Structure formats: structure tokens, C-alpha cells
């Protein structure tokens, strides 16, 4: 599970703003082949304000979605996700997040290897823990400020596309 990202084609486990129905799902909706509810054990999520950060923590459980991408746009979508998450596969230790291989459990009882973006332990030290491990529930319970913020925010990816920049 600790291996850094390689070129291996895997589904992606998302647990925050990239989930279907969350503010950043537009980043990859056109390339989604399928998605289903899933969870990952021995991880926890922490509240970074307007999005969560997941980190390894024994005994924890994080709820999310397992997303499978269409093959024709897999590479471009991974590049966009890496960019959005601040992950540089050439310099993973200098990145905001890491993309690692994890094993995810589906509601059907399958254990599937997938990519997940996780934070560094140093990043989450002082962040509030989301005890129940469900960002969607947490975001719905939060003050309306989160909805107001997402209504006004322009992501880095938005700015790149607006300025006519390349996918990376």
C-alpha cells in the first residue's frame, strides 16, 4: 500500500470534493465509466476547511466512491487529477498529496486495488478529525459557508482551462 504512483491503470478511490455530487466532480465526469460506493480501512479523513485530507491511521474507516475511468481518456484524467491534487509523480515527496495504491472494499464485498490521494502526516497533525469518515455527510452538516465558498471558488484547473492552457 505504501508504493508511490506508477503508470499502472487502476480505478480511483475518492472521498471528498471529487466524489459524484461534490463540487469538483466536473473535473472528470466525462471520462467516468462507472462508480460505486466503497470504503477503505486503516485511514481517516481530516477537515482542511473546504475539503478533506485522508491519511493512514490504523483502525479508521473512510467512506467514498470507487471510480472506473474510460480507457480513452484515462491518462489525461490522471494528469488533471494529479494537477488538482498538487501531486507531481516525478517529485512525489515534494507534492502536497501523494497518489498511492490502496485496497478498497465495495458494498458488494469485493476488495479492489485503486489509486487514492492521501495527505502527509505532517499536514494533518492539527486538523480536526471527521470521526464518522464520511465527507459528504460532514459537508452537509457544516455551516453554509462551505456552499458559499464553493459557489465562488475558481480552481487551478478552471484557471488553466480559462486561459487556454494545456491539460499539463
Phi and psi in degrees as GROMACS dihedral restraints (atoms count N, CA, C in turn):
[ dihedral_restraints ]
;  ai    aj    ak    al  type     phi  dphi    fc
    3     4     5     6     1   -84.9    20    10
    4     5     6     7     1    -3.4    20    10
    6     7     8     9     1   -63.6    20    10
    7     8     9    10     1   138.6    20    10
    9    10    11    12     1   -75.4    20    10
   10    11    12    13     1   165.7    20    10
   12    13    14    15     1   -60.7    20    10
   13    14    15    16     1   140.2    20    10
   15    16    17    18     1  -127.5    20    10
   16    17    18    19     1  -169.9    20    10
   18    19    20    21     1   -82.3    20    10
   19    20    21    22     1    10.2    20    10
   21    22    23    24     1   -66.8    20    10
   22    23    24    25     1   134.7    20    10
   24    25    26    27     1   -84.5    20    10
   25    26    27    28     1   113.1    20    10
   27    28    29    30     1  -136.7    20    10
   28    29    30    31     1   158.0    20    10
   30    31    32    33     1   -64.8    20    10
   31    32    33    34     1   173.1    20    10
   33    34    35    36     1  -124.6    20    10
   34    35    36    37     1   133.0    20    10
   36    37    38    39     1   -94.7    20    10
   37    38    39    40     1   121.7    20    10
   39    40    41    42     1  -118.3    20    10
   40    41    42    43     1   148.9    20    10
   42    43    44    45     1  -139.4    20    10
   43    44    45    46     1     4.7    20    10
   45    46    47    48     1  -140.9    20    10
   46    47    48    49     1  -126.4    20    10
   48    49    50    51     1   -72.4    20    10
   49    50    51    52     1    -7.7    20    10
   51    52    53    54     1   -90.2    20    10
   52    53    54    55     1    -8.4    20    10
   54    55    56    57     1   -65.4    20    10
   55    56    57    58     1   151.7    20    10
   57    58    59    60     1   -59.2    20    10
   58    59    60    61     1   129.4    20    10
   60    61    62    63     1    95.0    20    10
   61    62    63    64     1    -4.5    20    10
   63    64    65    66     1  -104.1    20    10
   64    65    66    67     1   166.2    20    10
   66    67    68    69     1   -58.6    20    10
   67    68    69    70     1   -28.7    20    10
   69    70    71    72     1  -100.5    20    10
   70    71    72    73     1    12.1    20    10
   72    73    74    75     1   -66.2    20    10
   73    74    75    76     1   -21.8    20    10
   75    76    77    78     1   -62.2    20    10
   76    77    78    79     1   -22.8    20    10
   78    79    80    81     1   -58.7    20    10
   79    80    81    82     1   -28.4    20    10
   81    82    83    84     1  -140.8    20    10
   82    83    84    85     1     6.6    20    10
   84    85    86    87     1   -53.8    20    10
   85    86    87    88     1   -38.4    20    10
   87    88    89    90     1   -67.1    20    10
   88    89    90    91     1   -15.1    20    10
   90    91    92    93     1  -109.2    20    10
   91    92    93    94     1     1.9    20    10
   93    94    95    96     1   -78.7    20    10
   94    95    96    97     1   123.4    20    10
   96    97    98    99     1   -83.6    20    10
   97    98    99   100     1   -44.3    20    10
   99   100   101   102     1  -162.0    20    10
  100   101   102   103     1   162.0    20    10
  102   103   104   105     1  -150.6    20    10
  103   104   105   106     1   154.5    20    10
  105   106   107   108     1  -151.2    20    10
  106   107   108   109     1   157.8    20    10
  108   109   110   111     1   -63.9    20    10
  109   110   111   112     1   143.7    20    10
  111   112   113   114     1  -156.7    20    10
  112   113   114   115     1   171.1    20    10
  114   115   116   117     1  -147.9    20    10
  115   116   117   118     1   163.0    20    10
  117   118   119   120     1  -132.8    20    10
  118   119   120   121     1   134.7    20    10
  120   121   122   123     1   -94.5    20    10
  121   122   123   124     1   159.2    20    10
  123   124   125   126     1    65.2    20    10
  124   125   126   127     1    30.1    20    10
  126   127   128   129     1  -137.4    20    10
  127   128   129   130     1   158.1    20    10
  129   130   131   132     1  -137.4    20    10
  130   131   132   133     1   158.0    20    10
  132   133   134   135     1  -113.9    20    10
  133   134   135   136     1   148.5    20    10
  135   136   137   138     1  -125.9    20    10
  136   137   138   139     1   148.0    20    10
  138   139   140   141     1   -85.0    20    10
  139   140   141   142     1   111.8    20    10
  141   142   143   144     1   -97.1    20    10
  142   143   144   145     1    15.2    20    10
  144   145   146   147     1   108.3    20    10
  145   146   147   148     1   -80.6    20    10
  147   148   149   150     1  -109.0    20    10
  148   149   150   151     1     3.0    20    10
  150   151   152   153     1  -159.0    20    10
  151   152   153   154     1   160.3    20    10
  153   154   155   156     1   -93.5    20    10
  154   155   156   157     1   163.3    20    10
  156   157   158   159     1  -126.4    20    10
  157   158   159   160     1   128.1    20    10
  159   160   161   162     1  -100.3    20    10
  160   161   162   163     1   139.9    20    10
  162   163   164   165     1  -141.6    20    10
  163   164   165   166     1   154.4    20    10
  165   166   167   168     1   -66.8    20    10
  166   167   168   169     1   130.2    20    10
  168   169   170   171     1  -159.0    20    10
  169   170   171   172     1   114.3    20    10
  171   172   173   174     1   -55.1    20    10
  172   173   174   175     1   137.5    20    10
  174   175   176   177     1    88.2    20    10
  175   176   177   178     1    -9.3    20    10
  177   178   179   180     1   -83.6    20    10
  178   179   180   181     1   168.0    20    10
  180   181   182   183     1  -147.6    20    10
  181   182   183   184     1   130.8    20    10
  183   184   185   186     1  -119.6    20    10
  184   185   186   187     1   130.5    20    10
  186   187   188   189     1   -92.1    20    10
  187   188   189   190     1   144.0    20    10
  189   190   191   192     1  -169.2    20    10
  190   191   192   193     1  -148.7    20    10
  192   193   194   195     1  -134.7    20    10
  193   194   195   196     1   143.1    20    10
  195   196   197   198     1  -100.5    20    10
  196   197   198   199     1   119.7    20    10
  198   199   200   201     1  -114.8    20    10
  199   200   201   202     1   129.7    20    10
  201   202   203   204     1  -105.6    20    10
  202   203   204   205     1   133.7    20    10
  204   205   206   207     1  -102.2    20    10
  205   206   207   208     1   150.7    20    10
  207   208   209   210     1   -66.7    20    10
  208   209   210   211     1   140.5    20    10
  210   211   212   213     1   -61.9    20    10
  211   212   213   214     1   -31.5    20    10
  213   214   215   216     1   -67.4    20    10
  214   215   216   217     1   -24.7    20    10
  216   217   218   219     1  -124.3    20    10
  217   218   219   220     1    17.2    20    10
  219   220   221   222     1   -58.1    20    10
  220   221   222   223     1   -52.8    20    10
  222   223   224   225     1   -60.0    20    10
  223   224   225   226     1   -47.0    20    10
  225   226   227   228     1   -62.5    20    10
  226   227   228   229     1   -41.0    20    10
  228   229   230   231     1   -66.8    20    10
  229   230   231   232     1   -42.3    20    10
  231   232   233   234     1   -61.6    20    10
  232   233   234   235     1   -41.6    20    10
  234   235   236   237     1   -60.9    20    10
  235   236   237   238     1   -43.5    20    10
  237   238   239   240     1   -63.1    20    10
  238   239   240   241     1   -43.2    20    10
  240   241   242   243     1   -65.6    20    10
  241   242   243   244     1   -42.9    20    10
  243   244   245   246     1   -57.6    20    10
  244   245   246   247     1   -44.5    20    10
  246   247   248   249     1   -63.1    20    10
  247   248   249   250     1   -47.4    20    10
  249   250   251   252     1   -61.2    20    10
  250   251   252   253     1   -39.3    20    10
  252   253   254   255     1   -84.0    20    10
  253   254   255   256     1    -3.2    20    10
  255   256   257   258     1    71.6    20    10
  256   257   258   259     1    32.2    20    10
  258   259   260   261     1  -106.3    20    10
  259   260   261   262     1   128.0    20    10
  261   262   263   264     1  -114.8    20    10
  262   263   264   265     1   107.5    20    10
  264   265   266   267     1   -59.8    20    10
  265   266   267   268     1   -23.5    20    10
  267   268   269   270     1   -78.5    20    10
  268   269   270   271     1   -23.3    20    10
  270   271   272   273     1  -138.0    20    10
  271   272   273   274     1    64.5    20    10
  273   274   275   276     1   -61.4    20    10
  274   275   276   277     1   -31.2    20    10
  276   277   278   279     1   -78.3    20    10
  277   278   279   280     1    -9.4    20    10
  279   280   281   282     1  -103.7    20    10
  280   281   282   283     1     9.5    20    10
  282   283   284   285     1   -94.5    20    10
  283   284   285   286     1   156.6    20    10
  285   286   287   288     1   -66.3    20    10
  286   287   288   289     1   -41.3    20    10
  288   289   290   291     1  -125.4    20    10
  289   290   291   292     1   164.9    20    10
  291   292   293   294     1  -113.9    20    10
  292   293   294   295     1   146.9    20    10
  294   295   296   297     1  -107.1    20    10
  295   296   297   298     1   115.2    20    10
  297   298   299   300     1  -126.9    20    10
  298   299   300   301     1   162.2    20    10
  300   301   302   303     1   -83.6    20    10
  301   302   303   304     1   133.7    20    10
  303   304   305   306     1  -135.9    20    10
  304   305   306   307     1   166.3    20    10
  306   307   308   309     1  -107.4    20    10
  307   308   309   310     1   125.8    20    10
  309   310   311   312     1  -114.3    20    10
  310   311   312   313     1   141.8    20    10
  312   313   314   315     1  -103.8    20    10
  313   314   315   316     1   134.2    20    10
  315   316   317   318     1   -96.0    20    10
  316   317   318   319     1   167.2    20    10
  318   319   320   321     1   -65.8    20    10
  319   320   321   322     1   -17.3    20    10
  321   322   323   324     1   -84.7    20    10
  322   323   324   325     1    -1.0    20    10
  324   325   326   327     1    88.8    20    10
  325   326   327   328     1     8.8    20    10
  327   328   329   330     1   -85.0    20    10
  328   329   330   331     1   146.3    20    10
  330   331   332   333     1  -109.4    20    10
  331   332   333   334     1   118.1    20    10
  333   334   335   336     1  -125.8    20    10
  334   335   336   337     1   135.2    20    10
  336   337   338   339     1   -75.2    20    10
  337   338   339   340     1   136.2    20    10
  339   340   341   342     1  -150.2    20    10
  340   341   342   343     1   164.8    20    10
  342   343   344   345     1   -84.1    20    10
  343   344   345   346     1   148.3    20    10
  345   346   347   348     1  -146.6    20    10
  346   347   348   349     1   145.6    20    10
  348   349   350   351     1   -96.2    20    10
  349   350   351   352     1   124.2    20    10
  351   352   353   354     1  -127.7    20    10
  352   353   354   355     1   155.3    20    10
  354   355   356   357     1   -89.1    20    10
  355   356   357   358     1   169.1    20    10
  357   358   359   360     1   -83.5    20    10
  358   359   360   361     1   146.3    20    10
  360   361   362   363     1   -55.0    20    10
  361   362   363   364     1   -37.1    20    10
  363   364   365   366     1   -64.5    20    10
  364   365   366   367     1   -27.2    20    10
  366   367   368   369     1   -72.6    20    10
  367   368   369   370     1   -35.4    20    10
  369   370   371   372     1   -95.2    20    10
  370   371   372   373     1    -3.6    20    10
  372   373   374   375     1   -46.5    20    10
  373   374   375   376     1   -46.1    20    10
  375   376   377   378     1  -108.8    20    10
  376   377   378   379     1    10.7    20    10
  378   379   380   381     1   -84.9    20    10
  379   380   381   382     1   148.2    20    10
  381   382   383   384     1   -68.9    20    10
  382   383   384   385     1   135.0    20    10
  384   385   386   387     1   -75.9    20    10
  385   386   387   388     1   137.9    20    10
  387   388   389   390     1   -94.3    20    10
  388   389   390   391     1    95.2    20    10
  390   391   392   393     1   -52.5    20    10
  391   392   393   394     1   -46.1    20    10
  393   394   395   396     1   -80.2    20    10
  394   395   396   397     1    -8.4    20    10
  396   397   398   399     1    73.7    20    10
  397   398   399   400     1    17.8    20    10
  399   400   401   402     1  -122.5    20    10
  400   401   402   403     1   101.4    20    10
  402   403   404   405     1   -62.7    20    10
  403   404   405   406     1   -41.3    20    10
  405   406   407   408     1   -57.2    20    10
  406   407   408   409     1   -46.6    20    10
  408   409   410   411     1   -64.2    20    10
  409   410   411   412     1   -44.3    20    10
  411   412   413   414     1   -62.0    20    10
  412   413   414   415     1   -46.2    20    10
  414   415   416   417     1   -63.2    20    10
  415   416   417   418     1   -39.0    20    10
  417   418   419   420     1   -65.9    20    10
  418   419   420   421     1   -32.4    20    10
  420   421   422   423     1   -81.4    20    10
  421   422   423   424     1   -19.9    20    10
  423   424   425   426     1   -69.5    20    10
  424   425   426   427     1   163.4    20    10
  426   427   428   429     1   -52.3    20    10
  427   428   429   430     1   153.7    20    10
  429   430   431   432     1   -63.9    20    10
  430   431   432   433     1    -9.3    20    10
  432   433   434   435     1   -59.7    20    10
  433   434   435   436     1   -30.7    20    10
  435   436   437   438     1   -65.2    20    10
  436   437   438   439     1   -40.2    20    10
  438   439   440   441     1   -66.5    20    10
  439   440   441   442     1   -41.9    20    10
  441   442   443   444     1   -62.0    20    10
  442   443   444   445     1   -43.0    20    10
  444   445   446   447     1   -62.4    20    10
  445   446   447   448     1   -47.3    20    10
  447   448   449   450     1   -67.1    20    10
  448   449   450   451     1   -27.8    20    10
  450   451   452   453     1   -67.5    20    10
  451   452   453   454     1   -27.7    20    10
  453   454   455   456     1  -103.3    20    10
  454   455   456   457     1   -18.1    20    10
  456   457   458   459     1   -71.7    20    10
  457   458   459   460     1   144.7    20    10
  459   460   461   462     1  -114.8    20    10
  460   461   462   463     1   119.1    20    10
  462   463   464   465     1   -78.1    20    10
  463   464   465   466     1   164.5    20    10
  465   466   467   468     1   -58.2    20    10
  466   467   468   469     1   -40.4    20    10
  468   469   470   471     1   -63.6    20    10
  469   470   471   472     1   -41.1    20    10
  471   472   473   474     1   -57.9    20    10
  472   473   474   475     1   -47.7    20    10
  474   475   476   477     1   -61.8    20    10
  475   476   477   478     1   -38.3    20    10
  477   478   479   480     1   -64.5    20    10
  478   479   480   481     1   -46.0    20    10
  480   481   482   483     1   -67.1    20    10
  481   482   483   484     1   -39.6    20    10
  483   484   485   486     1   -64.6    20    10
  484   485   486   487     1   -35.5    20    10
  486   487   488   489     1   -84.8    20    10
  487   488   489   490     1     1.6    20    10
  489   490   491   492     1    82.4    20    10
  490   491   492   493     1    13.2    20    10
  492   493   494   495     1   -68.2    20    10
  493   494   495   496     1   165.5    20    10
  495   496   497   498     1   -79.0    20    10
  496   497   498   499     1   172.3    20    10
  498   499   500   501     1   -65.3    20    10
  499   500   501   502     1   -25.0    20    10
